[in-house]
Amino acid sequence: MTIPSALNRDRAQSLPSDFDALMQRIEATARKSGARAVAVALHDIESGTELHFDADRWFHGASTIKVAILLAVYGEIDSGRLVPQSRLHVRNRFLSAYDGSPFRVLADRDADSEVHAAIGKTMRVNELALHMIATSSNLATNLLLDVVGLETMQQALEGLGVAGVDVRRGVEDERAFEHHLNNRVTAAGLAALLRAIADGRAFSPAISRQMVDVLHEQEFKNGIPARLPKRVRVAHKTGEISTVAHDAGIVYPPDRAPYVLVVLTEWDPDDSGRSATIADVSRTIYEFLHEVPGERREESRA
């Protein structure tokens, strides 16, 4: 496991000096977890700190790719080609990215039943975006991806200079999956995407704030937020399938500027402890960024 890292010490005078100890703690957490792989990317907006731990390793994206689709949807809203209140026909028939064959999103594999209940009716674009993020609706995801298109979404990513996020198909496109046409992400790529949103550079400050508001509605909180103080808000998107568990978000402590954190993990299908590993890494990062200069955490060395 490679551990690339960098710290901009000129802009990080308020941070503790034991950056190497932080990397060691993350490595120890990854090793103890039993995961096949753990990748971490951190960007601290306040200090300029950058941490990369296997951050260029590719993972199956699972539902974290929905952040890229959210970006494309709000890009179309910014351009005026979509209106948040525009109503879309809710259907459950899509065409495979591999050969154009039709497929459906299975209701019993979707985390959100409300969108399935609306089949044959209409829902607003902003409603579908909220369902896509907050409850990870696969049906809402495919409806929105069909509206904006893969090409538009990739252009949105490229416009922000984001590499490391590769969306090639809709969710549950089994035909494409069988032919290795998969959505992939790196921790560094997702961090760059979320940093653009956090900085207000994703089309405009107003559009960026709207995307942050949607990400704040995430209902699955067993990852990055789980071991943080309750007063800390997290705008994030989780993703989990049989072999991966991820969380990627913007963390808003009440007493400092926010930071972007992405934790990606890969597992054997029967392994447990996935969310706990993400939560442990998140807590380690939080403690590091909040440590008073010069103090030593004796409990971390026990």
C-alpha positions as CSV (number, residue, x, y, z in Angstrom):
1,M,0.0,0.0,0.0
2,T,1.6,3.3,-1.1
3,I,1.1,6.3,1.1
4,P,1.6,9.5,-0.8
5,S,1.2,12.6,1.3
6,A,1.8,16.3,1.4
7,L,1.4,19.1,3.9
8,N,1.6,22.8,3.1
9,R,3.3,23.9,6.3
10,D,3.5,27.6,5.2
11,R,-0.3,27.7,5.4
12,A,-0.7,25.3,8.3
13,Q,0.8,27.1,11.3
14,S,-2.2,26.3,13.4
15,L,-1.9,22.6,12.9
16,P,0.0,20.1,15.1
17,S,3.4,19.0,13.9
18,D,2.8,15.3,14.1
19,F,1.6,14.9,10.5
20,D,3.6,11.7,10.1
21,A,1.9,10.3,13.2
22,L,-1.5,11.0,11.5
23,M,-0.5,9.0,8.5
24,Q,0.7,6.2,10.8
25,R,-2.7,6.2,12.6
26,I,-4.6,5.9,9.3
27,E,-2.3,3.2,8.1
28,A,-2.8,1.3,11.4
29,T,-6.6,1.7,11.0
30,A,-6.5,0.4,7.5
31,R,-4.4,-2.6,8.5
32,K,-6.5,-3.5,11.5
33,S,-9.7,-3.3,9.5
34,G,-8.9,-6.3,7.3
35,A,-10.1,-4.4,4.3
36,R,-8.5,-5.2,0.9
37,A,-7.8,-1.5,0.4
38,V,-8.4,1.8,2.1
39,A,-7.9,5.2,0.4
40,V,-8.2,8.6,2.0
41,A,-8.1,12.1,0.6
42,L,-8.3,15.3,2.7
43,H,-8.3,18.9,1.8
44,D,-8.6,21.4,4.7
45,I,-9.9,24.7,3.4
46,E,-8.7,26.6,6.5
47,S,-5.1,25.5,6.5
48,G,-4.4,24.2,3.0
49,T,-3.5,20.8,4.4
50,E,-3.6,18.1,1.7
51,L,-3.4,14.4,2.7
52,H,-3.4,11.6,0.2
53,F,-3.4,8.0,1.3
54,D,-3.6,5.7,-1.7
55,A,-5.8,8.5,-3.1
56,D,-5.1,7.7,-6.8
57,R,-6.3,4.0,-6.5
58,W,-9.4,3.3,-8.5
59,F,-12.4,1.8,-6.8
60,H,-15.9,0.8,-8.0
61,G,-17.7,4.0,-7.4
62,A,-21.0,2.6,-6.1
63,S,-23.4,5.4,-5.2
64,T,-20.7,8.1,-4.8
65,I,-21.0,8.6,-8.6
66,K,-24.3,10.3,-7.8
67,V,-22.3,13.4,-6.7
68,A,-21.1,13.7,-10.3
69,I,-24.7,13.4,-11.6
70,L,-25.8,16.0,-9.1
71,L,-23.1,18.3,-10.5
72,A,-24.4,17.8,-14.1
73,V,-28.0,18.4,-13.1
74,Y,-27.2,21.6,-11.4
75,G,-24.9,22.6,-14.3
76,E,-27.9,22.3,-16.5
77,I,-30.0,24.3,-14.1
78,D,-27.3,27.0,-14.1
79,S,-27.3,27.2,-17.9
80,G,-31.1,27.4,-18.0
81,R,-31.6,24.1,-19.9
82,L,-33.3,22.7,-16.8
83,V,-35.5,24.3,-14.2
84,P,-35.6,22.8,-10.6
85,Q,-39.4,22.7,-10.8
86,S,-39.4,21.0,-14.2
87,R,-41.4,17.8,-14.0
88,L,-40.1,14.5,-15.4
89,H,-42.1,11.5,-16.3
90,V,-41.2,8.7,-13.9
91,R,-40.6,5.5,-15.8
92,N,-38.6,2.3,-15.1
93,R,-37.1,1.5,-18.5
94,F,-33.6,2.4,-19.5
95,L,-31.1,1.4,-22.2
96,S,-27.9,-0.4,-21.4
97,A,-24.7,1.6,-22.1
98,Y,-23.2,-1.6,-23.5
99,D,-25.6,-2.6,-26.3
100,G,-28.8,-0.5,-25.9
101,S,-30.8,-3.4,-24.5
102,P,-33.6,-2.4,-22.1
103,F,-33.2,-2.9,-18.3
104,R,-35.1,-1.9,-15.2
105,V,-34.2,-0.9,-11.6
106,L,-35.4,-3.6,-9.3
107,A,-37.5,-2.1,-6.5
108,D,-36.3,-4.6,-3.9
109,R,-32.7,-3.5,-4.5
110,D,-33.4,0.2,-4.3
111,A,-33.1,2.1,-1.1
112,D,-36.0,4.4,-1.9
113,S,-39.5,3.2,-2.5
114,E,-41.1,6.6,-3.0
115,V,-39.8,7.2,-6.5
116,H,-40.9,3.7,-7.5
117,A,-44.4,4.6,-6.2
118,A,-44.5,7.5,-8.6
119,I,-44.0,5.4,-11.8
120,G,-46.4,6.6,-14.4
121,K,-46.6,10.1,-12.8
122,T,-44.2,13.0,-12.7
123,M,-41.7,14.4,-10.2
124,R,-39.8,17.6,-10.1
125,V,-36.1,17.7,-11.0
126,N,-35.1,19.0,-7.6
127,E,-37.2,16.2,-5.9
128,L,-35.4,13.5,-7.9
129,A,-32.0,15.1,-7.1
130,L,-32.9,15.0,-3.4
131,H,-34.0,11.4,-3.5
132,M,-30.8,10.5,-5.4
133,I,-28.6,11.8,-2.7
134,A,-30.6,11.7,0.6
135,T,-31.9,8.1,0.2
136,S,-29.7,7.0,-2.7
137,S,-32.6,6.3,-5.1
138,N,-31.3,4.3,-8.1
139,L,-34.4,5.0,-10.1
140,A,-34.1,8.8,-9.5
141,T,-30.4,8.5,-10.5
142,N,-31.1,6.9,-13.8
143,L,-33.9,9.3,-14.6
144,L,-31.6,12.3,-14.0
145,L,-28.7,10.7,-15.9
146,D,-30.9,10.1,-18.9
147,V,-31.9,13.8,-18.8
148,V,-28.4,15.3,-18.6
149,G,-26.5,12.5,-20.5
150,L,-23.1,11.0,-19.8
151,E,-21.3,13.4,-22.2
152,T,-22.7,16.5,-20.4
153,M,-21.7,15.1,-17.1
154,Q,-18.1,14.4,-18.2
155,Q,-17.9,17.9,-19.6
156,A,-19.0,19.3,-16.3
157,L,-16.2,17.3,-14.5
158,E,-13.6,18.4,-17.1
159,G,-14.7,22.0,-16.8
160,L,-13.7,21.9,-13.1
161,G,-10.5,20.0,-13.9
162,V,-11.7,16.9,-12.0
163,A,-10.0,13.7,-12.9
164,G,-10.5,10.4,-11.1
165,V,-14.3,10.2,-11.5
166,D,-15.3,8.0,-14.4
167,V,-19.1,7.5,-14.9
168,R,-19.8,5.2,-17.8
169,R,-23.3,3.8,-17.2
170,G,-26.5,4.1,-15.1
171,V,-27.1,2.1,-12.0
172,E,-28.1,-1.6,-12.2
173,D,-27.1,-1.8,-15.9
174,E,-26.2,-5.5,-15.5
175,R,-25.4,-6.0,-19.2
176,A,-22.8,-3.3,-19.0
177,F,-21.5,-4.7,-15.7
178,E,-21.0,-8.1,-17.3
179,H,-18.8,-6.5,-19.9
180,H,-16.7,-4.6,-17.4
181,L,-18.2,-1.2,-18.2
182,N,-18.2,0.2,-14.7
183,N,-18.3,3.5,-12.8
184,R,-15.0,4.2,-11.0
185,V,-13.7,6.8,-8.6
186,T,-10.5,7.7,-6.8
187,A,-10.4,9.4,-3.4
188,A,-8.5,12.3,-5.0
189,G,-11.0,12.6,-7.8
190,L,-14.0,12.8,-5.5
191,A,-12.2,15.2,-3.2
192,A,-11.5,17.5,-6.1
193,L,-15.2,17.5,-7.1
194,L,-16.4,18.2,-3.5
195,R,-13.7,20.9,-3.1
196,A,-15.0,22.7,-6.1
197,I,-18.5,22.6,-4.6
198,A,-17.3,23.7,-1.2
199,D,-15.3,26.5,-2.7
200,G,-18.3,27.8,-4.7
201,R,-16.5,27.1,-8.0
202,A,-19.1,24.6,-9.3
203,F,-20.8,26.9,-11.8
204,S,-21.5,29.7,-9.3
205,P,-21.5,30.2,-5.5
206,A,-25.3,30.1,-5.5
207,I,-25.5,26.8,-7.5
208,S,-22.7,25.4,-5.3
209,R,-24.7,26.2,-2.1
210,Q,-27.7,24.5,-3.5
211,M,-25.7,21.3,-4.1
212,V,-24.3,21.5,-0.6
213,D,-27.9,21.9,0.7
214,V,-28.8,18.6,-1.1
215,L,-25.8,16.8,0.3
216,H,-26.7,17.9,3.8
217,E,-29.9,15.9,3.5
218,Q,-28.0,12.5,3.3
219,E,-29.8,10.1,5.6
220,F,-27.1,7.4,5.9
221,K,-24.8,8.6,8.7
222,N,-22.8,5.5,9.7
223,G,-19.6,6.7,7.9
224,I,-17.9,10.1,8.2
225,P,-20.4,11.7,10.7
226,A,-20.8,8.7,13.0
227,R,-18.0,9.4,15.5
228,L,-18.0,13.2,15.2
229,P,-19.6,15.6,17.7
230,K,-23.3,16.2,17.0
231,R,-22.7,19.9,16.4
232,V,-20.6,19.0,13.3
233,R,-22.6,19.0,10.1
234,V,-21.6,16.9,7.1
235,A,-22.7,17.3,3.5
236,H,-21.9,13.9,2.0
237,K,-22.7,10.9,-0.2
238,T,-22.2,7.3,0.8
239,G,-21.9,4.3,-1.5
240,E,-21.9,0.6,-0.7
241,I,-22.2,-2.6,-2.7
242,S,-21.0,-6.2,-1.9
243,T,-17.3,-5.4,-2.1
244,V,-17.0,-1.6,-1.4
245,A,-18.1,0.9,1.2
246,H,-17.4,4.6,0.7
247,D,-18.2,8.0,2.1
248,A,-17.3,11.4,0.6
249,G,-18.2,14.8,2.0
250,I,-17.6,18.3,3.2
251,V,-17.3,18.5,7.0
252,Y,-18.5,21.7,8.7
253,P,-17.3,22.0,12.3
254,P,-18.9,25.0,14.1
255,D,-15.5,26.5,15.2
256,R,-13.5,26.5,12.0
257,A,-13.6,26.5,8.2
258,P,-14.8,23.2,6.6
259,Y,-12.7,20.4,5.2
260,V,-13.3,17.9,2.4
261,L,-12.8,14.2,3.3
262,V,-13.2,11.1,1.2
263,V,-12.7,7.6,2.5
264,L,-13.0,4.7,0.1
265,T,-12.7,1.0,1.1
266,E,-12.8,-2.4,-0.6
267,W,-13.6,-5.6,1.1
268,D,-14.2,-9.3,0.8
269,P,-18.0,-9.8,0.4
270,D,-18.5,-11.4,3.9
271,D,-16.3,-8.9,5.8
272,S,-17.8,-6.6,8.5
273,G,-16.7,-3.4,10.0
274,R,-17.0,-1.3,6.9
275,S,-18.8,1.7,8.3
276,A,-16.8,1.5,11.5
277,T,-13.5,1.8,9.5
278,I,-14.7,4.9,7.7
279,A,-15.9,6.4,11.0
280,D,-12.6,5.7,12.7
281,V,-10.6,7.4,9.9
282,S,-13.0,10.4,10.0
283,R,-12.6,10.7,13.8
284,T,-8.8,10.5,13.4
285,I,-8.8,13.4,10.9
286,Y,-11.2,15.5,13.0
287,E,-8.9,15.1,16.1
288,F,-5.8,16.0,14.0
289,L,-7.4,19.2,12.7
290,H,-8.6,20.2,16.1
291,E,-5.4,19.5,18.1
292,V,-3.9,22.5,19.9
293,P,-0.4,23.2,18.5
294,G,2.3,21.6,20.6
295,E,0.0,19.3,22.5
296,R,0.6,15.5,22.4
297,R,-2.2,13.0,22.4
298,E,-0.8,10.4,24.9
299,E,-4.0,8.3,24.6
300,S,-3.2,7.7,20.9
301,R,0.1,6.1,21.8
302,A,-1.2,3.8,24.5
